[in-house]
């Protein structure tokens, strides 16, 4: 938006830095907020995220630590009480300005089945598999844009641009749509009323429904926005949650284990084992004021890996903070290679993908491309922390452009298929398993026969 108004601005995220030497503004992800640069004004958006289980610490850190003469917070009303108490604790004055939505938002009275969806509609689901499954259902009648978490920011922006400019008819997205995208959505439909939050499957919260619903009928784009659901049960839940008053966010706020915390605890415990240090932080750290140790499960998972290698504590800490999606076997293997080379004090070369086809024809090809983009994000993040050991940033950025173009082409084709990993049978995208029912039954039958032969052989012996 600022660049469109010819404002010189730099962009800093965990994956890239686009620096304008003449910039008067800096836009960054919340985790990359620079506390060493004094500024006149800082804007912290989506302040209600301070209550997020995994990332809330970053909003708390920014609010407390940003070196600005004036801090502007924007967000939903459920954060007001907690932010007010935090400002009182910090002895900082707070001016509150309430804004009302300028156009109407209505809940549809009847569910909207897939076959009745109109152009300009956005559908929200909560998993990559289900988003691509919906795209598969709709692609025979519509040009469909998709947005989900595995996609790089560049691809998400491109998919959003296609929808915004009318080059696609329908947008299917995860709840990533609720953050930072201003789109001409007339009607927003929920595909279901529940999500898996990393711990359990649960109904959507009123604040989540409000956040997502707010994307419909954006002011200046649509006079009225409509929200609904694909089925009756989900619509009843969404309607109930939409009209439920938001519960105020409660204290305390999360504090992440900093490098200073880790080094101090390491000295006290006389250890450089990061897992031991982080567990001590989680179990024993107490803070003055309305603060508590943040959830560090993801750091602990990576700490168990880096503790296997002969590295100094500072290096282990930075590696544990890296955006390494080790739930992916490919990313985990790449991460181990990077750590081994750091341990050996060797330069880490980026290995680009070989020639790519025009577009992915299977889900596996698409997943592989998404993993390769996440590998680049990891490489670039590590290059900021260890610039002497990760020199191939230009090569990685060039490969990311190619991979993003490949993913964009694949999404536009609309003919991705999911196949049984054994027989190659085409499966529905929402099918949960990697092999079809027939192969599963054959596998069980074969196991029983092998077990039976084994028992007969043992009896004869």
C-alpha positions in Angstrom: 0.0 0.0 0.0 2.8 2.4 0.9 4.8 1.6 -2.2 1.7 2.2 -4.3 1.7 5.7 -2.8 5.3 6.1 -3.8 6.6 6.0 -0.2 10.1 4.6 0.1 9.9 1.6 2.3 12.1 -1.4 3.3 10.8 -4.9 3.9 12.3 -7.2 6.5 11.0 -10.7 7.2 12.5 -14.0 8.4 12.9 -15.0 4.7 14.0 -11.8 2.9 15.3 -8.3 3.2 14.4 -5.7 0.6 16.2 -2.6 1.6 15.6 0.8 0.1 18.5 3.0 0.9 16.2 6.1 0.8 13.4 4.4 2.9 11.6 6.5 5.5 9.5 3.5 6.6 10.3 -0.2 7.5 7.7 -3.0 7.3 8.6 -6.2 9.1 7.1 -9.3 10.5 6.5 -9.0 14.3 9.3 -11.4 15.1 11.8 -9.3 13.1 11.1 -6.1 15.0 14.4 -4.2 15.4 14.6 -2.9 19.0 17.9 -1.1 18.3 16.5 1.5 15.9 14.7 4.5 17.4 11.7 5.7 15.4 9.1 8.4 15.8 6.1 6.1 15.3 5.6 2.3 15.4 2.4 0.6 14.3 1.7 -2.9 15.7 -1.1 -4.5 13.9 -3.4 -7.4 15.0 -2.5 -6.7 18.7 -5.1 -9.4 19.8 -2.5 -11.9 18.6 -0.7 -11.2 21.9 -2.9 -14.0 23.2 -1.7 -16.6 20.6 -0.4 -19.8 22.1 2.6 -20.0 19.8 3.4 -16.5 18.7 1.9 -14.2 21.3 5.3 -13.6 22.9 6.4 -11.6 19.8 3.5 -9.1 20.2 4.3 -8.7 23.9 8.0 -8.3 23.1 7.2 -5.6 20.4 4.8 -3.7 22.6 7.2 -3.6 25.5 10.5 -3.2 23.6 9.8 -1.1 20.5 11.9 2.1 20.8 9.3 4.5 19.4 8.1 7.9 20.7 4.5 6.9 19.8 3.1 3.4 19.4 -0.1 2.8 17.6 -1.9 -0.5 18.2 -4.6 -1.8 16.0 -6.7 -4.9 16.7 -10.0 -6.3 18.0 -11.8 -5.0 21.1 -11.1 -8.2 23.1 -7.5 -7.1 23.5 -8.3 -3.8 25.1 -8.6 -4.8 28.8 -5.3 -6.7 28.7 -3.4 -4.0 26.8 -4.7 -1.4 29.2 -3.4 -3.4 32.2 -0.1 -3.9 30.5 0.3 -0.1 29.8 -0.6 0.6 33.4 2.1 -1.8 34.6 4.6 -0.1 32.2 3.3 3.3 33.4 2.7 4.4 29.8 -0.3 6.6 28.9 -2.9 4.9 26.6 -5.4 6.7 24.3 -8.2 4.5 23.1 -10.1 5.3 19.8 -13.0 3.0 18.8 -13.9 2.5 15.2 -17.1 1.1 13.9 -17.4 -1.0 10.8 -18.6 1.3 8.0 -20.6 -1.3 6.0 -23.0 -4.0 7.1 -22.1 -7.6 7.7 -25.0 -10.1 7.5 -25.2 -13.8 8.4 -27.0 -15.9 5.7 -30.1 -17.7 6.9 -29.5 -20.8 4.8 -26.4 -22.9 4.1 -24.8 -22.5 0.6 -24.0 -25.9 -1.0 -21.0 -26.1 -3.3 -23.2 -26.2 -6.5 -24.8 -22.8 -5.6 -21.6 -20.8 -5.0 -21.4 -17.5 -6.9 -18.4 -15.7 -8.3 -16.7 -13.4 -5.8 -17.1 -15.9 -3.0 -14.3 -17.0 -0.6 -14.5 -20.3 1.2 -12.4 -20.9 4.3 -11.2 -24.3 5.5 -8.5 -25.1 7.9 -6.1 -27.6 6.2 -4.1 -27.7 3.0 -5.7 -31.0 2.1 -9.2 -29.7 2.4 -8.4 -26.4 0.6 -7.1 -28.4 -2.4 -10.0 -30.8 -2.2 -12.4 -27.9 -2.5 -10.4 -26.5 -5.4 -10.6 -29.9 -7.0 -14.4 -29.8 -6.7 -14.8 -26.3 -8.0 -12.2 -26.2 -10.8 -14.5 -27.7 -13.4 -16.8 -24.7 -13.2 -14.6 -21.8 -11.9 -11.1 -20.4 -12.0 -10.0 -20.8 -8.4 -7.3 -19.1 -6.4 -6.0 -20.8 -3.2 -4.2 -19.5 -0.2 -2.7 -21.7 2.6 0.2 -21.7 5.0 2.6 -23.9 3.1 2.6 -21.4 0.2 5.3 -18.8 0.2 4.3 -15.1 0.8 5.0 -14.4 -2.9 2.6 -17.1 -4.1 0.0 -16.1 -1.6 0.2 -12.5 -2.8 -0.1 -13.7 -6.5 -3.1 -15.8 -5.8 -4.7 -12.9 -3.9 -3.9 -10.6 -6.7 -5.6 -12.9 -9.3 -8.8 -12.9 -7.2 -8.7 -9.2 -6.4 -8.3 -8.3 -10.1 -11.1 -10.7 -11.2 -8.8 -13.1 -13.0 -10.1 -15.9 -10.7 -13.7 -16.4 -9.7 -13.5 -18.1 -6.3 -11.0 -17.9 -3.5 -10.4 -21.0 -1.3 -8.2 -20.4 1.7 -7.2 -21.4 5.2 -7.6 -18.9 8.0 -4.5 -17.2 6.7 -7.0 -15.1 4.9 -7.7 -13.3 8.1 -4.3 -11.8 8.3 -3.2 -8.9 6.1 -5.2 -9.5 2.9 -7.7 -6.9 1.8 -9.8 -8.5 -0.9 -13.1 -7.8 -2.7 -15.0 -10.6 -1.0 -18.8 -10.3 -1.1 -19.6 -13.6 0.5 -17.4 -15.6 2.8 -18.4 -19.2 3.6 -17.0 -21.5 6.3 -16.6 -25.1 5.1 -16.8 -26.4 8.6 -17.2 -25.1 12.2 -14.1 -26.7 13.7 -10.4 -26.9 13.4 -7.3 -28.7 14.7 -5.3 -26.2 16.7 -2.2 -28.2 17.1 -3.4 -29.9 20.3 -7.0 -31.0 19.6 -9.9 -30.6 17.2 -12.3 -28.0 18.6 -15.1 -25.6 17.5 -14.0 -22.2 16.3 -13.9 -19.5 18.9 -16.0 -16.4 18.6 -12.8 -14.3 18.2 -11.7 -16.5 15.2 -15.2 -16.3 13.6 -15.1 -12.5 14.0 -11.6 -12.2 12.6 -12.3 -14.3 9.6 -15.8 -12.9 8.9 -14.3 -9.4 8.9 -12.8 -10.2 5.5 -16.3 -10.1 3.9 -17.7 -6.9 2.4 -14.6 -4.8 3.0 -15.3 -1.0 3.0 -14.9 0.6 -0.4 -15.2 -2.8 -2.1 -18.6 -4.1 -1.2 -21.6 -2.3 0.4 -22.7 -5.3 2.3 -20.8 -8.4 3.3 -22.3 -11.9 3.9 -21.0 -14.8 5.9 -22.3 -18.3 5.8 -21.4 -22.0 5.7 -21.6 -25.0 3.3 -23.8 -27.1 5.6 -26.6 -26.5 8.1 -24.7 -27.6 11.3 -21.7 -25.3 10.5 -24.0 -22.4 9.7 -25.7 -22.7 13.1 -22.4 -22.8 14.9 -21.0 -19.9 12.9 -24.1 -17.8 13.4 -24.0 -18.5 17.2 -20.3 -17.6 17.5 -20.7 -14.5 15.4 -23.3 -13.0 17.7 -21.5 -14.1 20.9 -19.7 -11.2 22.7 -16.0 -11.5 22.6 -14.3 -12.7 25.8 -11.6 -10.2 26.9 -8.1 -11.5 26.7 -6.7 -12.3 30.1 -3.2 -11.8 31.6 -0.4 -13.0 31.8 1.5 -12.4 28.6 4.1 -14.8 27.2 7.9 -14.2 27.4 10.1 -16.2 25.0 13.4 -17.6 26.1 16.0 -15.1 24.9 19.6 -15.7 24.2 20.4 -13.9 27.5 18.1 -16.2 29.4 19.7 -19.3 27.8 23.3 -18.2 28.5 22.5 -17.3 32.1 20.7 -20.6 32.8 23.5 -22.5 31.1 26.1 -20.8 33.5 23.9 -21.6 36.5 23.4 -25.2 35.6 26.9 -25.6 34.2 25.7 -27.1 30.9 25.5 -26.3 27.2 22.8 -28.9 26.6 20.0 -26.7 25.2 17.2 -29.2 25.9 18.1 -29.1 29.6 18.3 -25.3 29.6 15.0 -24.8 27.9 13.2 -27.3 30.1 14.5 -25.4 33.1 13.2 -22.2 31.6 9.8 -23.6 31.0 9.5 -25.2 34.5 11.2 -22.7 36.7 11.3 -19.2 35.3 9.3 -16.5 37.1 8.9 -12.9 36.0 7.9 -9.7 37.7 4.6 -8.3 36.5 2.0 -9.9 34.2 4.3 -12.4 32.4 4.8 -16.1 32.1 7.2 -18.3 30.2 6.0 -18.9 26.6 5.2 -22.2 25.0 8.5 -23.5 23.7 7.5 -26.9 22.4 8.8 -26.2 18.9 12.1 -25.0 20.2 12.4 -28.1 22.4 11.8 -30.3 19.4 14.7 -28.7 17.5 16.9 -28.4 20.6 16.8 -32.2 20.9 18.3 -32.4 17.4 21.0 -29.7 17.8 22.1 -31.1 21.2 23.5 -34.1 19.3 26.1 -31.9 17.6 29.3 -30.3 19.0 28.3 -26.7 18.8 28.6 -23.7 21.1 25.4 -22.7 23.1 24.8 -19.5 21.1 24.8 -21.5 17.8 22.5 -24.1 19.3 20.1 -21.4 20.4 19.9 -19.7 17.0 19.4 -23.1 15.3 16.5 -23.8 17.7 14.9 -20.5 16.7 15.1 -21.3 13.0 12.0 -21.8 10.9 12.7 -25.5 10.4 9.5 -27.5 9.7 11.0 -30.8 10.8 7.6 -32.5 10.6 8.7 -32.8 6.9 11.2 -35.6 6.5 12.9 -33.7 3.7 13.3 -30.5 5.7 14.6 -32.6 8.7 17.2 -34.2 6.5 18.3 -30.8 5.1 18.5 -29.4 8.5 20.8 -32.2 9.7 23.0 -31.6 6.7 23.2 -27.9 7.5 24.1 -28.6 11.2 26.8 -31.1 10.3 28.5 -28.6 8.1 28.2 -25.9 10.7 29.8 -28.3 13.2 32.6 -29.0 10.7 33.0 -25.2 10.1 32.3 -25.8 6.5 30.5 -23.4 4.0 27.0 -24.7 3.4 26.2 -24.8 -0.3 22.6 -24.3 -1.6 21.7 -27.1 -4.0 19.0 -25.9 -6.4 16.3 -28.2 -7.9 16.9 -29.7 -11.3 14.8 -28.7 -14.3 11.2 -28.4 -13.3 8.2 -29.4 -15.5 5.7 -26.7 -16.5 3.5 -27.6 -13.6 2.9 -30.3 -10.9 0.7 -33.2 -12.0 0.4 -34.9 -8.6 0.0 -33.9 -5.0 3.4 -35.4 -4.2 5.1 -33.1 -6.8 3.4 -30.1 -5.3 4.4 -31.1 -1.8 8.0 -31.5 -2.9 8.0 -28.0 -4.4 6.5 -26.5 -1.3 9.2 -28.3 0.8 11.9 -26.9 -1.5 10.6 -23.3 -0.9 10.6 -23.9 2.8 14.2 -25.2 2.5 15.1 -21.8 0.9 13.3 -19.9 3.7 15.4 -21.9 6.2 18.6 -21.3 4.2 18.0 -17.5 4.0 17.1 -17.2 7.7 20.3 -19.0 8.6 22.2 -16.7 6.3 21.2 -13.8 8.4 22.5 -15.5 11.5 25.6 -17.2 10.0 26.5 -15.1 6.9 30.0 -16.6 6.7 28.6 -20.2 6.4 25.5 -19.6 4.1 26.9 -17.7 1.1 24.6 -18.9 -1.7 21.8 -16.4 -1.0 21.6 -15.2 -4.6 21.4 -18.8 -5.9 18.7 -19.6 -3.3 16.6 -16.5 -4.2 16.9 -17.3 -7.9 15.6 -20.9 -7.2 12.8 -19.5 -5.1 11.6 -17.4 -8.1 11.6 -20.6 -10.2 9.8 -22.7 -7.6 7.2 -20.0 -6.9 6.5 -19.7 -10.7 6.2 -23.5 -10.8 3.7 -23.6 -7.9 1.7 -20.7 -9.3 1.4 -22.5 -12.7 0.4 -25.7 -10.9 -2.3 -24.0 -8.9 -3.7 -22.4 -12.1 -3.9 -25.7 -14.0 -6.4 -27.0 -11.6 -5.7 -30.7 -12.4 -3.5 -31.7 -9.4 -4.3 -35.3 -8.5 -3.6 -37.4 -5.4 -2.6 -40.9 -6.1 -2.3 -44.1 -4.1 1.4 -44.5 -3.4 1.3 -48.2 -4.3 -1.0 -48.7 -7.3 -1.3 -45.1 -8.6 -5.1 -45.0 -8.3 -6.5 -41.4 -8.3 -7.8 -40.5 -4.8 -10.0 -37.7 -3.7 -7.9 -34.9 -2.2 -9.8 -35.1 1.1 -8.8 -38.8 1.4 -6.7 -39.0 4.6 -4.3 -41.9 3.7 -1.5 -42.4 1.2 -2.8 -45.8 -0.1 -6.2 -46.7 -1.4 -8.6 -49.1 0.4 -7.9 -51.9 -2.0 -4.1 -51.7 -1.4 -4.7 -51.5 2.3 -6.9 -54.6 2.3 -4.4 -56.5 0.1 -1.6 -55.5 2.5 -3.5 -56.8 5.5 -4.4 -60.0 3.7 -0.7 -60.5 2.7 0.4 -59.9 6.3 -2.1 -62.4 7.6 -0.9 -65.0 5.0 2.8 -64.4 5.9 2.0 -64.7 9.6 0.1 -67.9 9.0 3.0 -69.4 7.0 5.3 -68.4 9.8 3.2 -70.1 12.4 2.9 -73.3 10.3 6.6 -73.3 9.7 7.3 -73.0 13.4 4.9 -75.9 14.2 6.6 -78.1 11.7 9.9 -77.3 13.3 
